[in-house]
Amino acid sequence: MPENHVEPKDRSAARSLLRLWPYVKPVRIRLFGAAGVAVVASCLGLVIPLVLKWIVDGPVAHHDPGGVWLGALYLLLLGIAEALLFGLRRWMVARPLAGVEASMRADLYRHLQRLPVAFHDRWASGQLLSRGTTDLMLLRMFLAFPLTFLLVNATTILAGFIILLVQQWTLGLVLLAPVVPLVILCSVFETKYALVARKAQDQVGDLTTVVEESVLGIRIIKGFGRHRSQALAFHGLSQRLRGTELDKARLLAGIWAFITTIPELAIGAALVLGTIQVADGDLSAGTLVAFLSTALALRWPVESIGFLLAMSQESATATERFFEVMDVAEEHETAGDVSAEPSGTDGMVFEGVEFRYPDAEAGSVPVLTRIDLRIRPGETMALVGATGSGKTTLTALVPRLHDATAGRITLDGVDITDMPRERLRKLVSVAFEEPTLFSATVGENVLMGAEGAGEDDLRRALSIAQADFVHDLPQGVDTQVGEQGLSLSGGQRQRLALARAVVGQPRFLVLDDPLSALDVHTETLVEAALRRVLESTTAVVVAHRPSTVMLADRVALLSEGRISAVGTHQELLRSNAEYAWLMSGAESSLSAEPTAYEAAEDTLAAYVSGDGARAMDVPAEEGSAR
């Protein structure tokens, strides 16, 4: 199971969260306004103890019931005002923060589409999903609540202590005594909680990956009876996540206990000292009531520090995880004549092309080495080679799914790196051996192959790919194929993928063994229709079977990342033992099975005697027709 755990950087939570500013900036007025409203609402709560002091030292001391009722009215109005202001704060932030989350999610999705294929090869999909869902939800919650209340509570605590010191500075100093130990505790807590929070979020990504793979691979799991092992793997990851969440809970419980206990002890000490002062006549009862009421009003702002710090740390790690993806460089356009347009006269040319995967070790053998190949305009070239020879990798270089590490590829004389990728991918159409369909209609999946294609193009493409079965589906071309198109057979999916490749009548076509899942009868029909398409396009076809090779004008043999021979099918059968062996259907390695060479030599001998076409079960006259 792939994991993508990036070591957390030595960066403070505040510095990480500051990276959100470009997204927050457009709604800053609403956020600052909401924070101001919350500060006013919180400070209104500090006025209540002052009203209590007035009631105790005034109406109560002078036995004035009317004054008590007036004081009660003041308290009611203050409570209503506080509630309304907090409600207004929530209303002010709800819409803009939903927009911030949506904007970040859209940017992440757009960025993922522009990242190199190599990035997606390395990263587990569950890690990307968790960053686009759980992490962004955490950030929205942070901006809506903890961020505001870190400011509100800090302001409330500062204002509250000023009031306390003004009322009775000696008792105020007693309540200030816990500040130093609380600051130390919060610093230690922040450091430890940051590590555990990051670990938990990475484990959520791992769990998401397992769930996604299990859903997409449910046929394999059921077919091989592996539900128990999958359940055990899921249980193991769940237990790891459970343990990490319990570590978080223990840290939060510990800091909460200290933050709650220490201020309570200070309030208790202030109560005892204040009561003594009242008894000695040094302090009025109203002042003591107001002092204790203010101290109690500050309990929640102080006690919530642990909770707010925890959410801030989780949000900081979520921000880091989000920008770990956003910081990856997108596919870049190399400097060149971006207005260059292929002339249609030179075909597809590979000149000294080499390729090594970005994460390959330094000095490792390239996947492709010194590929020199010329495909003439309107010609179809078949790529043949043993498994791992580099056929699929070579075809992926044409639409720049990967970039060659050396050499160049030209289309009608224009270097593909001099063309914007968008333009290149309109010129080059592809069909892969493993067809991928999306949760959309049949028509939408096929028309994805050409922007602006219409109904006539759709019918033509379906006819070429022998995909007329779609008309028998419940809603015809408007039938939803479901996730990954798994409601269709492998052959049906492959035919739709082929239709998608030819729907735009591309100038260049790259087909990676596009007929491997078809039955013999359907394959014959598709080949007959596809042959007409190939007459008007320059194409590269990865082939493993003689019937597919027969679609091509010439054949290029790849051996260990190199072009070892180029010629027609019959020429290579007569002159190249490796090619004859591959076409014979042998599956063992040339180097590991000496008898393979003997079989190839027998095949060559058969061709020399004139029986080669029958030996390969391919009509000789058909093979030479092109």
PALUMBA-35347 format. One line per field, with one value per residue (C-alpha): residue number from 1; x, z, y; residue in one letter. Coordinates in nm, 3 decimals. Layout:
BEGIN
seq: (NUM|...)
u: (X|...)
w: (Z|...)
v: (Y|...)
type: (A|...)
***
This chain:
BEGIN
seq: (1|2|3|4|5|6|7|8|9|10|11|12|13|14|15|16|17|18|19|20|21|22|23|24|25|26|27|28|29|30|31|32|33|34|35|36|37|38|39|40|41|42|43|44|45|46|47|48|49|50|51|52|53|54|55|56|57|58|59|60|61|62|63|64|65|66|67|68|69|70|71|72|73|74|75|76|77|78|79|80|81|82|83|84|85|86|87|88|89|90|91|92|93|94|95|96|97|98|99|100|101|102|103|104|105|106|107|108|109|110|111|112|113|114|115|116|117|118|119|120|121|122|123|124|125|126|127|128|129|130|131|132|133|134|135|136|137|138|139|140|141|142|143|144|145|146|147|148|149|150|151|152|153|154|155|156|157|158|159|160|161|162|163|164|165|166|167|168|169|170|171|172|173|174|175|176|177|178|179|180|181|182|183|184|185|186|187|188|189|190|191|192|193|194|195|196|197|198|199|200|201|202|203|204|205|206|207|208|209|210|211|212|213|214|215|216|217|218|219|220|221|222|223|224|225|226|227|228|229|230|231|232|233|234|235|236|237|238|239|240|241|242|243|244|245|246|247|248|249|250|251|252|253|254|255|256|257|258|259|260|261|262|263|264|265|266|267|268|269|270|271|272|273|274|275|276|277|278|279|280|281|282|283|284|285|286|287|288|289|290|291|292|293|294|295|296|297|298|299|300|301|302|303|304|305|306|307|308|309|310|311|312|313|314|315|316|317|318|319|320|321|322|323|324|325|326|327|328|329|330|331|332|333|334|335|336|337|338|339|340|341|342|343|344|345|346|347|348|349|350|351|352|353|354|355|356|357|358|359|360|361|362|363|364|365|366|367|368|369|370|371|372|373|374|375|376|377|378|379|380|381|382|383|384|385|386|387|388|389|390|391|392|393|394|395|396|397|398|399|400|401|402|403|404|405|406|407|408|409|410|411|412|413|414|415|416|417|418|419|420|421|422|423|424|425|426|427|428|429|430|431|432|433|434|435|436|437|438|439|440|441|442|443|444|445|446|447|448|449|450|451|452|453|454|455|456|457|458|459|460|461|462|463|464|465|466|467|468|469|470|471|472|473|474|475|476|477|478|479|480|481|482|483|484|485|486|487|488|489|490|491|492|493|494|495|496|497|498|499|500|501|502|503|504|505|506|507|508|509|510|511|512|513|514|515|516|517|518|519|520|521|522|523|524|525|526|527|528|529|530|531|532|533|534|535|536|537|538|539|540|541|542|543|544|545|546|547|548|549|550|551|552|553|554|555|556|557|558|559|560|561|562|563|564|565|566|567|568|569|570|571|572|573|574|575|576|577|578|579|580|581|582|583|584|585|586|587|588|589|590|591|592|593|594|595|596|597|598|599|600|601|602|603|604|605|606|607|608|609|610|611|612|613|614|615|616|617|618|619|620|621|622|623|624|625|626)
u: (0.000|0.155|0.201|0.288|0.410|0.617|0.830|0.683|0.891|1.038|0.780|0.557|0.183|0.143|0.382|0.204|-0.138|-0.019|-0.001|-0.380|-0.380|-0.420|-0.744|-0.865|-0.775|-1.086|-1.316|-1.100|-1.350|-1.623|-1.384|-1.240|-1.591|-1.708|-1.408|-1.486|-1.846|-1.731|-1.490|-1.771|-2.002|-1.739|-1.657|-2.026|-1.997|-1.739|-1.986|-2.221|-1.995|-1.988|-2.369|-2.368|-2.136|-2.374|-2.671|-2.497|-2.343|-2.645|-3.004|-2.929|-2.729|-3.000|-3.293|-3.423|-3.633|-3.692|-3.320|-3.278|-3.542|-3.369|-3.037|-3.204|-3.333|-2.982|-2.849|-3.126|-3.053|-2.679|-2.744|-2.974|-2.724|-2.442|-2.644|-2.748|-2.392|-2.259|-2.538|-2.444|-2.080|-2.175|-2.392|-2.111|-1.855|-2.067|-2.093|-1.743|-1.570|-1.769|-1.637|-1.279|-1.308|-1.461|-1.187|-0.910|-1.069|-1.105|-0.742|-0.625|-0.826|-0.706|-0.346|-0.373|-0.481|-0.168|0.084|0.311|0.205|0.514|0.363|0.044|0.252|0.415|0.125|-0.149|-0.494|-0.625|-0.368|-0.482|-0.849|-0.796|-0.618|-0.906|-1.180|-1.091|-0.803|-0.997|-1.295|-1.059|-0.931|-1.282|-1.369|-1.047|-1.121|-1.478|-1.412|-1.060|-0.900|-1.168|-1.177|-0.801|-0.830|-1.156|-1.036|-0.699|-0.876|-1.126|-0.854|-0.654|-0.960|-1.069|-0.736|-0.729|-1.072|-0.954|-0.641|-0.842|-1.097|-0.841|-0.481|-0.366|-0.626|-0.553|-0.189|-0.303|-0.493|-0.195|0.037|-0.060|0.027|0.393|0.330|0.037|0.252|0.518|0.258|0.095|0.431|0.512|0.161|0.178|0.502|0.382|0.034|0.166|0.349|0.052|-0.192|0.023|0.053|-0.324|-0.395|-0.146|-0.308|-0.650|-0.502|-0.373|-0.713|-0.883|-0.650|-0.737|-1.111|-1.085|-0.874|-1.112|-1.415|-1.251|-1.102|-1.408|-1.423|-1.066|-1.128|-1.438|-1.294|-0.994|-1.178|-0.950|-1.216|-1.071|-0.717|-0.849|-1.060|-0.753|-0.549|-0.826|-0.856|-0.481|-0.484|-0.796|-0.626|-0.321|-0.545|-0.739|-0.417|-0.305|-0.642|-0.619|-0.274|-0.431|-0.710|-0.460|-0.258|-0.571|-0.704|-0.374|-0.350|-0.719|-0.674|-0.386|-0.553|-0.867|-0.704|-0.443|-0.684|-0.939|-0.676|-0.595|-0.965|-0.999|-0.701|-0.844|-1.182|-1.024|-0.812|-1.105|-1.335|-1.076|-1.050|-1.431|-1.437|-1.166|-1.359|-1.087|-1.311|-1.682|-1.901|-2.004|-1.645|-1.573|-1.882|-1.777|-1.419|-1.520|-1.781|-1.517|-1.275|-1.543|-1.628|-1.264|-1.273|-1.396|-1.153|-0.866|-0.986|-1.055|-0.689|-0.605|-0.894|-0.814|-0.443|-0.529|-0.753|-0.490|-0.223|-0.448|-0.525|-0.156|-0.075|-0.373|-0.233|0.110|-0.046|-0.245|0.057|0.277|0.070|0.024|0.401|0.478|0.576|0.321|0.408|0.613|0.619|0.972|1.083|1.023|0.806|0.471|0.297|0.465|0.219|0.300|0.311|0.187|0.490|0.743|0.548|0.660|1.034|1.228|1.584|1.822|1.543|1.635|1.415|1.476|1.202|1.241|1.278|1.532|1.865|2.150|2.352|2.078|2.018|1.764|1.431|1.484|1.826|1.907|1.572|1.599|1.282|1.102|0.734|0.638|0.321|0.017|0.221|0.134|0.426|0.382|0.597|0.680|0.895|0.910|0.746|0.945|1.119|0.977|0.693|0.433|0.687|0.784|0.422|0.369|0.642|0.448|0.162|0.418|0.270|0.640|0.915|1.217|1.534|1.742|1.685|1.368|1.043|0.902|0.560|0.579|0.905|0.797|0.955|0.673|0.836|0.784|0.408|0.178|0.058|-0.302|-0.226|-0.013|-0.287|-0.536|-0.305|-0.225|-0.500|-0.433|-0.592|-0.437|-0.437|-0.617|-0.922|-1.039|-1.400|-1.557|-1.884|-2.066|-2.275|-2.138|-2.159|-1.981|-1.698|-1.644|-1.679|-1.415|-1.167|-1.239|-1.358|-1.648|-1.724|-2.090|-2.343|-2.219|-1.864|-1.994|-2.181|-1.879|-1.640|-1.874|-1.903|-1.524|-1.475|-1.756|-1.924|-2.279|-2.366|-2.431|-2.759|-2.884|-2.813|-3.115|-3.069|-2.843|-2.554|-2.710|-2.658|-2.444|-2.153|-2.083|-1.755|-1.458|-1.710|-1.711|-2.071|-1.934|-1.716|-1.347|-1.396|-1.677|-1.468|-1.179|-1.401|-1.533|-1.177|-1.085|-1.391|-1.276|-0.934|-1.068|-1.371|-1.175|-1.009|-0.665|-0.359|-0.149|-0.271|-0.105|-0.262|-0.125|-0.244|-0.603|-0.756|-0.618|-0.955|-1.155|-1.270|-1.138|-1.454|-1.490|-1.119|-1.144|-1.432|-1.255|-0.934|-1.120|-1.276|-0.961|-0.757|-0.959|-0.887|-0.516|-0.497|-0.548|-0.336|0.018|0.003|0.205|0.049|0.186|0.122|0.161|-0.026|0.031|-0.325|-0.257|0.083|-0.092|-0.254|0.090|0.297|0.620|0.731|0.989|1.134|1.228|1.478|1.593|1.500|1.655|1.527|1.700|1.526|1.281|1.107|0.786|0.630|0.752|1.102|1.149|1.005|1.262|1.559|1.515|1.502|1.378|1.088|0.996|1.003|0.776|0.528|0.533|0.352|0.633|0.617|0.949|1.255|1.496|1.790|1.625|1.489|1.740|1.465|1.299|1.580|1.533|1.162|1.245|1.497|1.238|0.999|1.263|1.328|0.958|0.952|1.254|1.064|0.756|0.541|0.595|0.249|0.087|0.332|0.226|-0.140|-0.133|-0.209|0.107|-0.080|-0.268|0.052|0.208|-0.095|0.022)
w: (0.000|-0.105|0.157|0.117|0.453|0.433|0.731|0.900|0.850|1.140|1.103|1.360|1.338|1.283|0.989|0.829|0.876|0.726|0.390|0.388|0.355|-0.028|0.010|0.309|0.167|-0.057|0.246|0.502|0.561|0.659|0.879|1.054|1.098|1.248|1.481|1.592|1.660|1.864|2.066|2.148|2.241|2.468|2.635|2.706|2.928|3.134|3.192|3.375|3.688|3.698|3.696|3.976|4.179|4.129|4.237|4.551|4.666|4.561|4.558|4.773|5.034|5.043|5.033|4.703|4.521|4.226|4.175|4.187|3.913|3.706|3.749|3.644|3.329|3.250|3.288|3.061|2.793|2.812|2.776|2.475|2.311|2.364|2.213|1.910|1.844|1.854|1.615|1.384|1.391|1.278|0.997|0.879|0.841|0.712|0.344|0.288|0.456|0.251|-0.049|0.079|0.116|-0.231|-0.382|-0.219|-0.329|-0.686|-0.692|-0.559|-0.821|-1.101|-0.982|-0.970|-1.334|-1.429|-1.234|-1.420|-1.450|-1.248|-0.948|-0.967|-1.004|-0.666|-0.461|-0.315|-0.423|-0.065|0.051|-0.218|-0.135|0.235|0.154|-0.065|0.182|0.550|0.557|0.385|0.614|0.912|0.767|0.717|1.078|1.198|1.013|1.140|1.510|1.655|1.458|1.568|1.927|1.970|1.907|2.102|2.405|2.413|2.404|2.668|2.900|2.862|2.925|3.213|3.393|3.353|3.518|3.795|3.865|3.870|4.113|4.354|4.237|4.517|4.426|4.058|4.113|4.276|3.959|3.741|3.923|3.708|3.380|3.368|3.430|3.186|2.910|2.961|2.960|2.643|2.465|2.550|2.455|2.120|2.021|2.114|1.972|1.635|1.581|1.682|1.475|1.162|1.224|1.257|0.936|0.740|0.878|0.766|0.416|0.438|0.552|0.268|0.020|0.149|0.132|-0.222|-0.343|-0.180|-0.350|-0.693|-0.658|-0.509|-0.795|-0.728|-0.353|-0.398|-0.683|-0.477|-0.146|0.004|0.202|0.531|0.456|0.337|0.651|0.862|0.677|0.730|1.095|1.144|0.999|1.198|1.518|1.437|1.381|1.697|1.899|1.752|1.825|2.184|2.210|2.097|2.351|2.633|2.547|2.527|2.854|3.026|2.915|2.990|3.342|3.413|3.249|3.451|3.787|3.812|3.753|3.988|4.265|4.195|4.211|4.537|4.685|4.568|4.724|5.063|5.057|4.934|5.205|5.469|5.323|5.326|5.690|5.774|5.596|5.335|5.050|4.976|4.925|4.582|4.473|4.583|4.397|4.085|4.117|4.150|3.874|3.641|3.734|3.664|3.334|3.234|3.308|2.961|2.767|2.973|2.975|2.600|2.527|2.512|2.278|2.052|2.041|1.947|1.660|1.550|1.536|1.338|1.101|1.066|0.970|0.732|0.573|0.536|0.377|0.136|0.026|0.001|-0.307|-0.424|-0.407|-0.654|-0.987|-1.264|-1.610|-1.750|-2.104|-2.236|-2.411|-2.782|-3.067|-2.906|-3.222|-3.429|-3.629|-3.779|-4.157|-4.224|-4.434|-4.205|-3.995|-3.647|-3.580|-3.274|-3.267|-3.005|-2.751|-2.403|-2.098|-1.731|-1.468|-1.241|-0.926|-1.079|-0.904|-1.044|-1.293|-1.347|-1.695|-1.888|-1.979|-2.337|-2.497|-2.824|-2.993|-3.358|-3.555|-3.842|-3.914|-4.248|-4.291|-4.313|-4.213|-3.933|-3.731|-3.503|-3.190|-3.093|-2.805|-2.503|-2.177|-2.019|-2.341|-2.318|-2.571|-2.350|-2.215|-2.570|-2.668|-2.348|-2.463|-2.773|-2.590|-2.322|-2.043|-1.966|-2.106|-2.272|-2.071|-2.388|-2.760|-2.916|-3.081|-3.373|-3.533|-3.895|-3.819|-3.499|-3.168|-2.935|-2.654|-2.867|-2.865|-2.573|-2.424|-2.493|-2.864|-2.869|-2.712|-2.969|-3.243|-3.077|-2.968|-2.747|-2.649|-2.371|-2.312|-1.982|-2.078|-1.826|-1.832|-1.611|-1.418|-1.711|-2.009|-2.294|-2.525|-2.282|-2.238|-2.614|-2.692|-2.429|-2.703|-2.910|-2.803|-3.019|-3.168|-3.250|-3.288|-3.635|-3.503|-3.215|-3.445|-3.675|-3.386|-3.236|-3.576|-3.625|-3.279|-3.339|-3.028|-3.163|-2.852|-2.686|-2.876|-2.687|-2.348|-2.147|-2.251|-2.550|-2.565|-2.268|-2.042|-1.735|-1.741|-1.367|-1.183|-1.392|-1.642|-1.448|-1.546|-1.894|-2.004|-2.067|-2.443|-2.433|-2.231|-2.472|-2.772|-2.612|-2.537|-2.901|-3.013|-2.788|-2.957|-3.313|-3.262|-3.339|-3.656|-3.513|-3.726|-3.499|-3.325|-3.047|-2.970|-2.689|-2.776|-2.811|-2.917|-2.650|-2.478|-2.795|-2.918|-3.256|-3.449|-3.305|-3.344|-3.716|-3.761|-3.562|-3.759|-4.089|-3.980|-3.811|-4.124|-4.301|-4.019|-4.023|-4.393|-4.309|-3.996|-3.875|-3.611|-3.363|-3.252|-2.971|-3.082|-2.928|-3.182|-3.554|-3.631|-3.476|-3.646|-3.980|-3.934|-3.972|-4.277|-4.091|-3.760|-3.510|-3.273|-2.925|-2.728|-2.383|-2.449|-2.797|-3.153|-3.274|-3.610|-3.842|-4.142|-4.267|-4.089|-4.349|-4.361|-3.987|-3.976|-4.234|-4.089|-3.712|-3.474|-3.178|-3.377|-3.513|-3.159|-3.031|-3.313|-3.250|-2.918|-2.697|-2.346|-2.193|-2.190|-2.480|-2.247|-2.010|-2.274|-2.541|-2.714|-2.799|-3.043|-3.192|-3.236|-3.397|-3.629|-3.725|-3.808|-4.020|-4.198|-4.265|-4.427|-4.638|-4.759|-4.835|-4.546|-4.324|-4.366|-4.261|-3.972|-3.838|-3.927|-4.121|-4.494|-4.670|-4.934|-4.664|-4.485|-4.800|-4.908|-4.722)
v: (0.000|0.331|0.596|0.959|1.082|1.396|1.481|1.790|2.101|2.293|2.566|2.735|2.696|3.069|3.069|2.775|2.934|3.263|3.085|3.090|3.470|3.478|3.282|3.481|3.822|3.857|3.807|3.983|4.266|4.021|3.822|4.126|4.265|3.936|3.930|4.287|4.193|3.892|4.109|4.353|4.066|3.910|4.240|4.296|3.992|4.180|4.464|4.226|4.206|4.588|4.594|4.336|4.560|4.852|4.638|4.504|4.832|5.038|4.906|4.599|4.794|5.066|4.820|4.960|4.691|4.921|4.959|4.580|4.537|4.806|4.626|4.298|4.472|4.593|4.237|4.101|4.358|4.286|3.911|3.963|4.198|3.948|3.664|3.872|3.982|3.626|3.523|3.810|3.694|3.346|3.482|3.709|3.428|3.137|3.233|3.378|3.084|2.834|3.027|3.006|2.628|2.594|2.809|2.605|2.280|2.406|2.520|2.184|1.993|2.222|2.185|1.806|1.802|1.995|1.790|1.546|1.185|1.093|1.273|1.066|0.750|0.826|0.957|0.742|0.861|0.837|1.091|1.334|1.273|1.340|1.665|1.778|1.684|1.636|1.885|2.162|2.107|2.150|2.476|2.612|2.526|2.692|3.015|3.014|2.949|2.905|3.189|3.435|3.322|3.322|3.697|3.736|3.543|3.719|4.057|3.945|3.818|4.140|4.361|4.139|4.161|4.538|4.551|4.318|4.521|4.844|4.696|4.546|4.523|4.290|4.027|4.087|3.992|3.667|3.577|3.674|3.433|3.125|3.300|3.186|2.813|2.819|2.970|2.700|2.423|2.556|2.572|2.209|2.100|2.279|2.104|1.755|1.796|1.915|1.584|1.369|1.575|1.533|1.161|1.125|1.316|1.104|0.789|0.912|0.938|0.580|0.458|0.644|0.476|0.129|0.200|0.336|0.043|-0.205|-0.050|-0.031|-0.379|-0.548|-0.800|-0.913|-0.930|-1.142|-1.345|-1.456|-1.467|-1.203|-1.018|-1.143|-1.023|-0.688|-0.657|-0.734|-0.471|-0.216|-0.315|-0.272|0.079|0.164|0.053|0.266|0.565|0.487|0.479|0.811|0.972|0.844|1.004|1.330|1.289|1.222|1.532|1.745|1.602|1.674|2.035|2.090|1.955|2.191|2.490|2.427|2.345|2.621|2.915|2.754|2.746|3.110|3.207|3.015|3.199|3.533|3.447|3.374|3.690|3.900|3.769|3.861|4.211|4.251|4.135|4.389|4.664|4.716|4.602|4.644|4.339|4.470|4.501|4.143|4.017|4.209|4.086|3.721|3.755|3.897|3.619|3.358|3.526|3.478|3.104|3.002|3.223|3.076|2.715|2.717|2.790|2.418|2.342|2.637|2.550|2.191|2.301|2.552|2.281|2.048|2.334|2.416|2.056|2.056|2.372|2.210|1.900|2.116|2.317|2.006|1.926|2.285|2.346|2.066|2.219|2.181|2.057|2.341|2.468|2.481|2.795|2.779|2.894|2.826|2.941|2.671|2.464|2.121|2.141|1.789|1.689|1.521|1.272|1.169|1.157|1.038|1.171|1.030|0.998|0.877|0.847|0.784|0.814|1.120|0.911|0.670|0.638|0.842|0.640|0.381|0.241|0.450|0.292|0.410|0.464|0.643|0.593|0.700|0.635|0.805|0.748|0.894|1.105|0.881|0.576|0.335|0.201|-0.100|-0.120|-0.476|-0.595|-0.820|-0.716|-0.433|-0.331|0.024|0.023|0.190|0.438|0.538|0.603|0.809|1.048|1.156|1.338|1.440|1.235|1.210|1.430|1.276|1.324|1.356|1.388|1.520|1.418|1.615|1.614|1.729|1.904|2.081|1.981|1.879|2.080|2.392|2.338|2.414|2.088|2.183|2.217|1.901|1.692|1.812|1.689|1.356|1.119|0.818|0.487|0.282|-0.091|-0.040|0.168|0.424|0.540|0.803|0.819|0.978|0.873|0.665|0.965|1.195|0.942|0.913|1.285|1.357|1.267|1.578|1.919|2.033|1.689|1.634|1.355|1.259|1.224|1.013|0.773|0.745|0.670|0.409|0.243|0.231|0.082|-0.170|-0.025|-0.039|-0.239|0.097|0.129|-0.176|-0.020|0.108|0.474|0.419|0.666|0.847|0.545|0.609|0.365|0.392|0.431|0.312|0.173|-0.156|-0.219|-0.298|-0.586|-0.540|-0.558|-0.304|-0.062|-0.103|-0.035|0.285|0.393|0.332|0.531|0.815|0.809|0.832|1.057|1.374|1.234|1.318|1.389|1.165|0.853|0.654|0.316|0.099|-0.252|-0.125|-0.457|-0.691|-0.749|-0.817|-1.156|-1.275|-1.191|-0.840|-0.779|-0.856|-0.612|-0.340|-0.387|-0.356|-0.027|0.099|0.036|0.306|0.550|0.477|0.564|0.931|0.962|0.909|0.639|0.437|0.108|-0.107|-0.464|-0.806|-1.017|-1.069|-0.959|-0.616|-0.592|-0.637|-0.295|-0.133|-0.043|-0.111|-0.257|-0.130|-0.389|-0.265|-0.466|-0.353|0.008|0.028|0.004|-0.309|-0.351|-0.175|-0.328|-0.481|-0.772|-1.023|-0.874|-0.903|-1.253|-1.359|-1.175|-1.133|-1.430|-1.225|-1.084|-1.425|-1.561|-1.282|-1.339|-1.714|-1.653|-1.783|-1.636|-1.735|-1.515|-1.539|-1.553|-1.799|-2.038|-2.140|-2.340|-2.009|-1.937|-2.282|-2.211|-1.877|-2.042|-2.301|-2.018|-1.849|-2.174|-2.210|-1.867|-1.949|-2.258|-2.049|-2.176|-1.873|-1.728|-2.055|-2.093|-1.753|-1.808|-1.479|-1.454|-1.343|-1.148|-0.954|-0.869|-0.729|-0.533|-0.225)
type: (M|P|E|N|H|V|E|P|K|D|R|S|A|A|R|S|L|L|R|L|W|P|Y|V|K|P|V|R|I|R|L|F|G|A|A|G|V|A|V|V|A|S|C|L|G|L|V|I|P|L|V|L|K|W|I|V|D|G|P|V|A|H|H|D|P|G|G|V|W|L|G|A|L|Y|L|L|L|L|G|I|A|E|A|L|L|F|G|L|R|R|W|M|V|A|R|P|L|A|G|V|E|A|S|M|R|A|D|L|Y|R|H|L|Q|R|L|P|V|A|F|H|D|R|W|A|S|G|Q|L|L|S|R|G|T|T|D|L|M|L|L|R|M|F|L|A|F|P|L|T|F|L|L|V|N|A|T|T|I|L|A|G|F|I|I|L|L|V|Q|Q|W|T|L|G|L|V|L|L|A|P|V|V|P|L|V|I|L|C|S|V|F|E|T|K|Y|A|L|V|A|R|K|A|Q|D|Q|V|G|D|L|T|T|V|V|E|E|S|V|L|G|I|R|I|I|K|G|F|G|R|H|R|S|Q|A|L|A|F|H|G|L|S|Q|R|L|R|G|T|E|L|D|K|A|R|L|L|A|G|I|W|A|F|I|T|T|I|P|E|L|A|I|G|A|A|L|V|L|G|T|I|Q|V|A|D|G|D|L|S|A|G|T|L|V|A|F|L|S|T|A|L|A|L|R|W|P|V|E|S|I|G|F|L|L|A|M|S|Q|E|S|A|T|A|T|E|R|F|F|E|V|M|D|V|A|E|E|H|E|T|A|G|D|V|S|A|E|P|S|G|T|D|G|M|V|F|E|G|V|E|F|R|Y|P|D|A|E|A|G|S|V|P|V|L|T|R|I|D|L|R|I|R|P|G|E|T|M|A|L|V|G|A|T|G|S|G|K|T|T|L|T|A|L|V|P|R|L|H|D|A|T|A|G|R|I|T|L|D|G|V|D|I|T|D|M|P|R|E|R|L|R|K|L|V|S|V|A|F|E|E|P|T|L|F|S|A|T|V|G|E|N|V|L|M|G|A|E|G|A|G|E|D|D|L|R|R|A|L|S|I|A|Q|A|D|F|V|H|D|L|P|Q|G|V|D|T|Q|V|G|E|Q|G|L|S|L|S|G|G|Q|R|Q|R|L|A|L|A|R|A|V|V|G|Q|P|R|F|L|V|L|D|D|P|L|S|A|L|D|V|H|T|E|T|L|V|E|A|A|L|R|R|V|L|E|S|T|T|A|V|V|V|A|H|R|P|S|T|V|M|L|A|D|R|V|A|L|L|S|E|G|R|I|S|A|V|G|T|H|Q|E|L|L|R|S|N|A|E|Y|A|W|L|M|S|G|A|E|S|S|L|S|A|E|P|T|A|Y|E|A|A|E|D|T|L|A|A|Y|V|S|G|D|G|A|R|A|M|D|V|P|A|E|E|G|S|A|R)
***
